């Protein structure tokens, strides 16, 4: 560690734990150590570059909060919301993109301050972040479309999803509002994260596996009804499977009630 | 009959209704009540043909007193008939909604005894949903032609969107193919809906404003609902009757203008009945439908006037080039435009730059000079746009002559999705075949003798587009 401090331009990578707080702590550390890391990566994904030193980052809520306040003071709430959304994305460079965005946000020239930072679409630091924000937005929309609840024997509504970004925290509010009288769980099997709504408020629970009681008989009937409805709607003369795949990617089919048997084939 | 079979029959009968949008209505959630809507709508699934399923789209009943040539539920067809009980359908809607299968209900119906009786059944179902179950999701209802205005008014206050099917683009075709429906029967409720929507909007806007001069008299009653807050839409069948694209687009432009419709849907005629009044073809004019929708988008989002898209002289849209590119090719004097200074309206006219792209350009150029690299990042189709723009004065469309024919070659693009289904342009009879043995004669036995109406249309089309000639 001390050697890195002695040579501030040395090639370093910061390894964080994959959480937003960890990522923001990493950003804080870069300021503290006067370093400019090339990579900011989740520790379980890190692939060392030649001659690169790796520094593990300790997740610290206070430090993360200081970064949040700093960004909000310099560029407003919307900029921080964008960071939150972007940080849900998978991908090796997510951390680095967020880091570079914060760097730019804190060092914007005075002359630009009158314009919201997210309007600077042609700036590489902003454009990269907006690309992630868009991806997270698209994936959230897919979840709003394709979450399928089933009613379990213990009265809970349960849905299993496999998004390619960690978006369950972004969609819980939406479902908790519109289905506010039914306790439900949305379990993300790709990120091992469950959003749990108990009828009053929602929270996130991390867990590697989930075991749930079977669905009620009535629920199985409704699933059958939905499948029959889906099949009845097809117009053979217009058959266009590419278009369907475009709107409804095959990777999501296995958790879609109406396509279940087809996904297995 | 069990519920499953009913659902299957009544969904099957409703599937040719095109509209399945859940947009235009923004109603937040309320604690203790089920459902909410968002302005952009939400598609919950997609059929094998790629159409979106956003609502539980069913008929109240497929029993019908009318005998429209193109409809599978017409009274002269021998099909299995069924009808939902209002409560049964309301329950099913709630069950599907709780599982996030749907965004709400789309309710249409065949005519069971009289239009008013049918509408009362539909209203009962919607009333159960809205009043008993407190459902706040999306509801789209079709009015049955010939319903009395009082019932339309009741219905309008239960739904988000109300629509009346125009069915066919002209009065003559309507008289021929749907003899029991009249122009008056269709236009009267459309006018009524347009007026009620406008009035409801105005009243509510006034009631919201605290310090208005009028506010004393028009306090909103508790539980008073707006009339069809997501407006009205309509649909017409394309290809079952001889109208040209020019007539169809002029009609839809007039509808947008005079009745402030939210959407006009086009449905490529799909043969379901054997009827002498209908075109004898197995093909579905999907590519024509696609071009019509492109033109429709130009009318609604790109500030085009219908006269700029199509004129009486060439009344059909170009099958090879989309209507926007076509306009650009015919107005080369307006191009190239400088992306760093051109007004928004002009950017919208550039092929390859859409509404999003134009907005992004306007935002981005306030802080940066845009060159190719930046434009590509903004998500515009640079490959197409480069022929029509300059970036800081430099033109990147070099290598291709800046004239109509050369650019047309660059912009011509076949419509994707032509590999499946009974696409009208899928197989061109008479086109060269590499395998003589497999002549098309077996698939498309001689061009059948066309009825005079069809013949006139075919001649018109042949004269216009010799390369698409059918004979």
Interface residues (C-beta under 8 A of the other chain):
Chain A: X112 X115 X119 X120 X121 X122 X123 X127 X141 X144 X145 X146 X147 X148 X149 X150 X151 X157 X159 X175 X177 X178 X179 X180 X181 X182 X222 X223 X224 X225 X226 X228 X229 X230 X231 X232 X233 X234 X235 X236 X237 X238 X239 X240 X241 X242 X243 X244 X246 X247 X248 X256 X257 X258
Chain B: X3 X4 X7 X8 X9 X11 X12 X15 X16 X28 X29 X31 X32 X33 X34 X35 X36 X42 X43 X44 X45 X46 X47 X48 X49 X50 X51 X52 X53 X56 X57 X92 X95 X96 X98 X99 X100 X101 X136 X137 X268 X270 X271 X284 X286 X360 X363 X364 X365 X366 X367 X368 X370 X374 X377 X378 X416 X417 X419 X420 X421 X422
